[in-house]
């Protein structure tokens, strides 16, 4: 004769109790709420554990004393989720605006002029290939105008094919990577020098033009205020907050700068750096 040991519990909790009893040599069975034998498939149906009547008292003592017993997962209370703090929208927006301005100034102040021998090394194979193409088309009697269009089309197609071959072939990828690494290594002193000089000029000119910094702060204040409103009225899932962060990082300042350039034809974003 069977007796119900546990009932109205999740399959996980019942399975743990069944495993504890089996380690002590007591056989048990899992039944679903309708009284049909449960074969082990996990589901939402509440289960009960039954044992033989002769083992009932011993099974109760084991489950009460065994250290591996855990509370029912479905019936356990989850701790209340803490409300996360609102991100520092103004700091993010203001920093991003200054970063974009510094990048513009850096690009305007940086020359990245490489030594002539590096240019020669990198341009020689390309120029040799282009000269060969021009010679072939000229030998075929094709006019220069058509030759230019054909060369552009052929080189574009070849670039795609070569890129696919390099990506798809490990040996070619290693060879191209080594060549590019050598070129970057040779050019690195001049690139670093140009970037450092341009960065220093950009920072210095930005410090001298505090009006631009104040303008960025005012615009950042308006943008961050709107993002705080989105955060205040956000749904429980926090979707609006996520869209707000995307707005800060991907949309806000590029949009503002683009609109400024578009609606002011005489506007030069590099003017205050000169």
N, C-alpha and C positions, 0 to 999 in steps of 0.2 A: 504494500500500500504506500502511496506517495503523499508527501506533505509539502505545502508551499512554504519555502524558506524566505524568499524575497519576491516582491511583486511591485508592479507599476514603476519599473526602473528602465533606464535606457539599456540598449544591447551591450554597450561598452562596459557599464558597471556590472551587469549580470555576468558578462564573460570573465571579468576579473575575479568575481566571487567564485565562479565555476573553476577557474584555474587554481585559486587558493585551495579549494576543497580537494581538487584532484591531486595536488602536491601532498595532501595528507591522506590520500588513499580513499576518499569518499566520492562515490559516483553521484553525479547530478545531471539534471536535464533542464534545457531552456525551452520555455513555452511562451507563445505569444498571447495577446490579450483575449483571443478567441478560443484558447485552449488547444490549438493545434500545435504539433511539434514543430519547433523552430530549427531549421537546419543550418543556421550560421550566417545567413545573408544579413548584412547590416541594413537597417531601415529605421523609419520613424515610429514603427509600432512599439508600444511599451511591452516589456517582457516580464516574465517571472521565472524564478528558479525553484525547482522542486527536487527533493531528495527522498530517499526511502524513510519511512516513519521510524525505523529503528536507528537511523543515523541522524535524526532531526536534532536532538539535543546536543550531540557532539558537534554538528555543523554550526549551530548557533554559537557555541563556545569558541570555535575556531575563528569564525568571522568577527566576533567581538574582540578577540585577543590578537589576531594576526596583524602584524605591522604593515602588511602590504595593502590592507583595505583602504580605499579612497572614497570620497563622497561621490554621489551620483552627479555626473557631469551636467546632465540636462537640468537637474534640480538645484545645482549650486548657483548661488547669487554672484553675479559679476560685479566687480567694483565699478562705481560710477566713473565714466570717462572724464578726465580733467579737460577743461576748456583751454586750448592752446592760446598763447598770447598772439596778438596781432603783429605781423611782421613790421619792421621799421620801414614803412613805405617811403617816407621822406628821405631817409638816409640812402636807400637803394636808388631812388629816382635821381636825387642830386648827384650821387657818385657816378651813376651811369651817364648823366648829362655831361659832367666834367670829363669823364673818360672819352666820350665821343669827340668833344672839343679838342682834347689833347691828341687824339688820334688824327683828327683833321690837321692840327698844327704840326704834328710829327711828319705826316705825309708831305706837307708843304715845305717843311724845313729840311727834309732828308733828301739827299741826292742819290745815294746808293750807286755812285759811279765806280765801276770796277776797273782795274788796270787793263790796259789794252791787250796784254798777252793772254789774260783770261778770256776776254771777248774773242780774241782770235782763235783760241783753242776750242771754244764752244761753237763759234760760228763757222769755222772752216768746213766741217763735214756737211753742214746744212747748205752752205753756199756751193760746195762742190756738187752736191746732189741736184740743187736747183739749176746750176750751170749745165749739168748733163741733160736735164729735161729740156732746157731751152735749146741746146744743140740738136737733140733728137727731133724736136718739132720743127726747127728751122731746116734741118736736112730733108724733112718730108714736105717742105714748101708751105707750111701753115702760116698764116698771117700773125703778126705779133699780138694783135688784140685777142684773137681766138686762142693763141698760145697762153696768154695770161690767164684767161678763164679756165682753160683745160688744166693748167698747172695748179690753179687753186682747187679745182674739183678733185683732181687726182691726189694732191697732197692731203686734202681733208679726208678722203677715203682711206689713204694709206695710214694716216695718223690713227684712225679708228681701228684698222686691222692690226697695226703694230701694238697699239695699247692692249687689245684683246690677247694678242700673242704673248706679250710680256706678262700680263696678269695670269694667263692660263698656264704658262710654262715656268716652272720653278727656277730653272737654270738661267733663262733670260731675265727673270725678275731679279735674281741675284746680281747678274752682270749690270743691268740698268741701275740697280740700287747702289752698287759700288761706284759706278761712273758719277752718278748724281752726288754721292757722298764725297767723292774726291773734288768735284767742282765746288761744292759747298764749303769744303775744308780750305781750298785755295782762296775762296772769296770771303771767308769768314772775317779776317781782320778788317777789310774795308767795309764790309756790311756792318759789323759791330761799331766801328768808328763812326760811320754815318748815322746809325741809329742813336748812338749815345749823344752825338752833337745835336742831332735834330730834337731828341727828347729834352735835352737841357734847354735849348732855345724855346721849345714849346712851353715848358714849365715856367721859364723866366718871363716870357711874354704874357702868359696867362696871369702871373702874379702882378704884372704891371697894368693889366686891364681888369681891375676889380669890378668894373661895371658889368662885364660879361658874367662874372661869378654871381653878382647880385641878381642879374636877369635869370640865370639858371636856377638860383634859389627860389625866386618868385614862381617861376613856372613849375618847379618841382613841388612847391607847396600846394599849388592848385591840383596837380596830378595826384599827389599823395592824399589830399583831402578826399578826392573822388574815390580812391582805392579804399580808404578807411570807411567810407559810406558803403561800398560794396561789401567790405568785411563785416560791417555792423548788421547789414540786412541779408547776410548770406544764409543759405539753407543749411540744414543739418549735415549734408554731405560735404559742405565746404567747397562746392564747385565754383562759386563766384570768387572765392579767395584764390583758387588756382588760376582762374581766368585773369584775375587782377595781377598776379605775379607774372603771367605771360605778357600782360599789357606793359608792365614795367620793363621787362627784359627785352621784349621783341618788337614793341609797337610804339611806345610813348615818344622817346626822343628821336628815332628815325623819322617818325611822322611829323613831329614838330619842325625839325630841321628841313625836311623835304617841302613842307608847306611854306616855310619861310623863304626858301630859295625860289619856289614856283611863283609865289605872289609878289615877290620883289625882284624883278629882272636884274636890277643893278646891284643886288645883294651879293657880296663876296664873302663866303664863310671864312676865308683866310685873311680878310682885310685887317683884323685887329692883331694879326701876327706880324704884320709888316711895319 
